[in-house]
Each structure stands twice: as structure tokens, then as C-alpha cells.
Amino acid sequence: MNDLDLFSDPYGDGRQQGERYGRRDQRRVRKRQKRRRRNGRAAALFAMAFLVAVFGTGGVLGFAWLDDKWHPPDYEGQGSGAVTVQVKEGASGSVIGLTLERHRVVKSARAFVKVYTKETRASSIQPGFYQMRLKMSSSAAMALLLNPKSRAGNQITIPEGRRAVEVFELLAKKTGISEKEFQAAAKKGKALGLPAYAKGKVEGYLYPGRYDLDPNGSAEQILKQMVDRFNEEAASTDLVAKAREARMNPATVVTLASLVQAEGGKPSDLPKISRVIYNRVKKGMKLQFDTTVLYALNERRLTVTEKDLLTPSPYNTYLHTGLPPGPIANPGPDAIEAALSPEDGTWLFFIATDPTNKVTKFATTEAQRVKIEEEFRAWQRAHPGQ
């Protein structure tokens, strides 16, 4: 056997190397294939079990989700106990539902909304405070909201141009809270949320309008409600920016608006009165408004006496030039707008020639002023004692 034969038959049994390796490899391949089939079956079984678990759980969760959507949790019956709930102006069904849920009146807002959407009278629910019960069904809660007898709060309308002391009087009569309590609460400027430019004084910042008063609210809470309304209106009209454009600070605008409101009769007169104030201040003329003198005296009447005109007060615009040091009343939105946007004109005077019908006439010259004053005197003679 030569060297070549040794390399061609290394095992010495006459089989070729490739043949020996081929059979051994075939056995190895068959073993690997068996292991792969076993592992594949196991993996498939595991995957099937996993999918069943996942889809089975998902089915349960999905069913629970759909059931909660179609049948949201709700209490049964008329409930018990008592709780006062406020429905705010413009509140939607979902907002009302969340409010009821937060006060534990209904079990879920979704259940209430479901009832709300089916109730044709739902849109007739009025803003205000309602006496509700705890743990009511949504249907029972809806029935109470639609029942006028459930209204628990006091509604009050504060007219434009009322002084703070007059607002306290109106609130005291409506709520039974004493005027002294409102006066004490008015001194808590920071707690009331007064803007910084109010300098801690509520005069001018008790926004007029209709209010639903919490039957359990304190004097401080009620005044804060009114100040909050002012802040909301000031923000929505961008009072600070508009005052800056007019080269005034917001406090000056409110003070000017209070004068316009106090002196005005009809809404259409307010921008003209505002222009008179601008013109007189620009010329360095005293405003000479009776309303400012009467504010200093804390009185309400049509005319003032010579003695009244000598009242030593910074609010007396017969003695002092320019605007008074602060508002003399609580102006409404029209007066505030007029203070920011006076009507174009050269008027320097105005007189209410017929206070009964709120007729105000304007004049530029002294001669014109004398003429319209004569009209007022004639009205006075026709209405003695006024």
C-alpha cells in the first residue's frame, strides 16, 4: 500500500471517507429533525395557549368595557341625606354629571349623561343651587333638577352703578347675613381675589349682574363670587391691555367707568359722558359732578346744596381737579367700554333735563349749557320734591 492508498482509505476497511461521513451525518440530521419537530410542536402548543389566554382575557376585558359603556354604574332609588349642588351657567350634561358624581349624588357621570341625552327637557335645567340627595339613581337626580322646588339658593340681581354699601344692603336682605359681616369681609381684599390695582378696596370691583347665591355661603364667599366675575370679565375683554393702549392703568379705567355709570341715563349716552370727562380733564377743568359729592356724603338725591359743594373730601370734584381717588360705584360692561372708547365730540357739559325718562342733553359752550339747565329747572318745577 503506497502513501496514496493510505490517504484514500484512512480507516483501512475499504470504505471511502465521504461514504463513512455521509452515513454518520445522515443520522445526525435525522436526530436534529426529530428535535426540531418536538420543539416546533411545543412552541406551537405554547403559542396556542398564549393566544387563547390573550384573546380570552381580551374578550373578557372587551365585554366588560362594552358592558360598562352600555350599562355604566348607577345607584338605585331616590337616595338619602342632603347635599347642595351648584349647576353653573352654561354647564353641559357631562359637566353636570361630573359635578353630581363629585358630590356623590350619582355613581357615575356616564350614567347621568345617558339619562340626560334621552331627556327632552334636559336643556331647561336652570343654573343655580339644588338640594339633592346622596346616592341617587341618575333618573331620580334628573327629576330633581327639573323640579323647581329643588332650587335651594337665592337668586339676586345687582343693578349697575350701585355703591358697595348699597350692594351689602341688597345682599343682607336676600341672605340674612348682616351688613356688618359684608363690610368686614370687604376688608379682606387678598382673600377676595381683588386685582392688585384695586389696592384692597372692593368699590368698583363688585361686578353687577345676576347671581345664584349659595344658601350655605358666607359673606366672604359671596363677595368673592362677585369679584371673581369682575376678574373673568376683565380677562375676557383684555382690560389691562386696552387700558395700556388708552394710556391709562386699569384702576383709572374702572374709576372713570364708575363716573360714567353714575352720571349716565341711557346706554347710548355713556360714550358721550365719557367724552365730556376726557375733554374736561384735558382742559384742566374741574369735573363738578354732583354724584361724587353725594358719594362723599353717602347720600342719594338729585340735587346738592351750596353747603354740599364745600364738603372736604378728595371725592369732591367741585374742589379738586381730575378724577376722584377711586371708583364711586360698581360699573357694568357698557360703562367700562365707554371709558375705554369715548364717542368723538367737543362736549364739555351734560345735564339730565328729564330724569324721569332718562333724557340727557349735551353742550359745548356755556350758552348751550345755560339753555339745557333751564330745561332741567323747568322739569324740577313740574316735579316738586324731586
JOBEL-V439867 format. One record per run of one state. SS is the DSSP state (2 for helix, 1 for strand, 0 for the rest). FROM is the first residue (numbers start at 1). TO is the last residue. If there is no record, write none. Layout:
SS_FROM_TO, SS_FROM_TO
//
This chain:
0_1_2, 2_3_8, 0_9_16, 2_17_70, 0_71_79, 1_80_87, 0_88_92, 2_93_102, 0_103_108, 2_109_118, 0_119_121, 2_122_124, 0_125_127, 1_128_134, 0_135_137, 2_138_145, 0_146_147, 2_148_150, 1_151_151, 0_152_153, 1_154_158, 0_159_163, 2_164_175, 0_176_178, 2_179_186, 0_187_188, 2_189_192, 0_193_195, 2_196_198, 0_199_208, 1_209_213, 0_214_218, 2_219_236, 0_237_238, 2_239_245, 0_246_249, 2_250_263, 0_264_266, 2_267_283, 0_284_289, 2_290_297, 0_298_307, 2_308_310, 0_311_332, 2_333_340, 0_341_348, 1_349_354, 2_355_357, 0_358_358, 1_359_363, 0_364_365, 2_366_382, 0_383_386
//
